[in-house]
Amino acid sequence: MPKKTNHDSVIAVCVQEPFEDGSKMDLGAIQGSDLKFLHQGFIADTISHALSVEEADTRLYYIDDAQRKKFMGIVLDYVKEHAEGDVARALKSKFSHHELSKCRWGLRIEKVCDECFKDGYQNVLVIGSRTPTVTPPMMQRALRMLAESDAVFGPTPEGRYYTIGLRGDSKIKLSEFDWKSPSIYSDVVAAFDKAGLAWAELEIWYAVETPDEIELMVRDINQYRFEDDDVTARETEAVMERLLSKLGI
């Protein structure tokens, strides 16, 4: 089968639904259309961050649903219109988007990994759409760790994941786990240990799913700006500024 890749590694951005297995976006006063606009900012930033990783292709996955496809069309049009420099070039040369049938989160991740491996990638880093402050260097670090491990895991404080990376193939069936379980992180890690597979752990980070995590996100964006980083989470910051003004905060 001809190789369908530009690089050996791919960052697969998987768009999450407002309610997924065991998780949801419940951001307090940010609801309805405001929540939708903020999620669009999250996705646009995550795509741009992934495209900034030179040694990897970027794939975007979302469910095959009319409303979701319309939503993603808006996001992709925005990204294409505002991309600059290396990101704009990467968008043309090493980006693709793919539809998946709606199914359980664990099964969806497994399908994404299997499809990427089938198309010739050696390393797959899956990241969701609630992590706009995960930077390109953090993604690069995960891919470097995959060069020496069968898997790399990014834990959240709640015992879940903000990213999962696999090398070679899907040695463990992610679809067989209960992704609603509060012990999902330790369950998957234990399965890798039992199979004698090597895994590495990234720093603890967060998915933005509660008002408390909104505060963490704002703190981190402010820190990036203090460090003269005007790019990371730029679209999320712009949406937040509009929402805070609207809310009178």
N, C-alpha and C positions, 0 to 999 in steps of 0.2 A: 504493500500500500504506500503511495507517495506521501512523503512527509508534508503536513499542512501547517508547519510552524516556521516562525522566523528565529525563535530562540528555543533552548531546551526547557525553559521555565515559563509558566503562565500564571498571572494573577487573575483569578476568577472572582469577579464582583457579583455577588448574588443578592438581588433585590428582595428584601424581606417584606412580608405583608404586615399591616398594622398589628394583627394577631397571628403569631406563629406558635408552633408547638412549645408550650411552656413559657412563652414570653410575649410581651406586648409593649407598644409605645404609649405610655400614659404620662403625658407631660403637663399635667395640671391645667393651667389656664390656656395652654396652647392646644387648641382643638380644631376639628373641622378643616376648613380650607387652609387655616394657618399651619396646622400640623402637616398637611400635604405639601405646602410650599417649603416648610423646613426640611421635610424628607427629601424633596427635590434637591435642596442645597447639599444635604448629606451625600446623596448619590453623585451629584456633579463633582463634589470635592474628591470623593473616593476614586472615581474614574480618573480624574486629573492626577492624583497622587500615584496611582498605579502606572499611568502612562509615563510618569517621570522616572520610573525604574528602568534604566537602560537595558539591563540584561534579561528582561522578561516581556512577553507579549501580554496584552490585556484582553480579557473576554468579559462581557456583561451578560448575565443570565437573569431572566424574569419570566413569570408565568404567562402562558398562552391564554390571555383573557382580554376581551375588547377594551375594558376600562384601563387595565394595566398597560396595554400596548399604547393607548392614547397618552397615558401619563408618561411612559418612557419616551415616546416621540417628542414630547415637550422638553424633557431633560436632555435628550441627545441633540436636539436642535440648538438648545442653549449652549451646550458644551462646544459644539462645532463652531458656533458664532463667536464665542469668547476665548477659545483656545489660542494660545500664543506660543511662538518659539518652538522649543523641542516638543512640548506637549501637542501642539498643532501638527507637527510632522509625524509624531508617533500615532496620532489619531488616524492619520491617513495610511500609515504603513504597517501598524501592528495591533490594530484594534478590530474587534468584531462583536456583534451582539447576537444572542441566541434565545429562543423561546423554549420553555419547558412546560410540560403538562403540570397542573397543580397537584401537589402531593405532599406528604409529610416532609418536614424539614430535613430529617436525617436521610430520607430516601432521595430528596432533591440534591443534597450535597453529594451523595454517592453517585448519582447520575452525572453530575457536573464533572466529578473527578474521573469517572469511567470514560466519559466522552473526550476529555482532554488527553488522557493517556492513549486512547484509541487513535487520536489524531497526531500522536507522535511526541507529546511533551513528556519529559522525564520528571519534572517537578511541578506540582500544582499547589498554589497557595489560595485557599478559599477565604474570602472576607465578606462579611455582610454589609448591609447598607445603613447601619446605625453607629458607624465608627468614623466620623469625619475628621477626628484628630489623630488617627493613625497615620504617621508621616511616611514619605518614601524611604528614608533611612531605616525605619522600623520594618518595612516590607523587605528591604534589601537584606537586613540582618536575618530575617526569617528564612530567606532563600539560601543564604550562606550556611545557615545551620542545617538546612535540608541536604546539603552536599555531604554531610557526615552522619545523617540520621535517616531512619525510615519515615519519621514524622516529626513535625514541630507543632506545638500547641501554645496558643495564647490564652491564658486564663483570665477570667473576670473575678472580682471579689466575691461574687455570688456562687462561684463554682461552676460557671458555664464557660463559653468560649467567645472570644472576639475574632479569632482566626484559627484555621487548621491547615497545615501543609502536609502533603504526602509526597513520597519519592518512589518512583519506579512503577507502582501500580497500587490498586486499592487492596492492600493485604488484609485489612479488617473491614467487615461489612458494617458501615456506619448506619445503614438502614435498620439494623437489628437492635439498636439501642432505643431506650425510652428517652426522647429528647425533652420530655416534660419533667423528667426526674431532677430534683435539686442536686443529685449526686452524679450528673451526667459526665462531668469532667473526670472524676475519679473512676467512673465506670469504664470510660474509653481507655484511659491510661492503664488501668488494670488489665484490660484485654490485650494491649500491646505488650505489657510485661509478660503475661501468660504465654504469648506467642513467641517470646524471645526476640522481640523487635526493639531496635534502638529508637529512642525519642528524645527530643530536646524541648525545653520550656522557655518561652519568651517572658518578658516582664509582664506583670499584672497590669491590665488596662481595663477599659470599660466600654460597654455599649450604651448609647444614650437612650434610656427607656423610662426614666423617672425625672422629676424636677431636681433631685439631688445631682443627677448626672449632667443635667443642663448646667448646673453651677460648676461642675468639674470641667466641662467643655469650655465654658466661658473663661475660666481661669487659665486653661491651657492655651487658648487662642491669644489671650492677653500676654502670656509668657512668650509665645512665638513672635508676637509683634515687638515685644521688648528686646528680643534677640535679633531684630531686623529681618525676621522672616515675614514677608508680606503676602505670601502665597498660600501657605498651609491653611486649609479650612476657610478660604477667602469667600466662597459663595455662602457657606453656612453663616459666617459673620455678617454678611450683607443682609441675609434674611432675618437674623436675630436683631439687628439694628432696627429694621422696619417693624418687627413684632413688638419690641420693647417700646418704641415710640407710639405704636398703636395702643398698647396697654397702659401708656402713661407712666412707664417705669424709667 
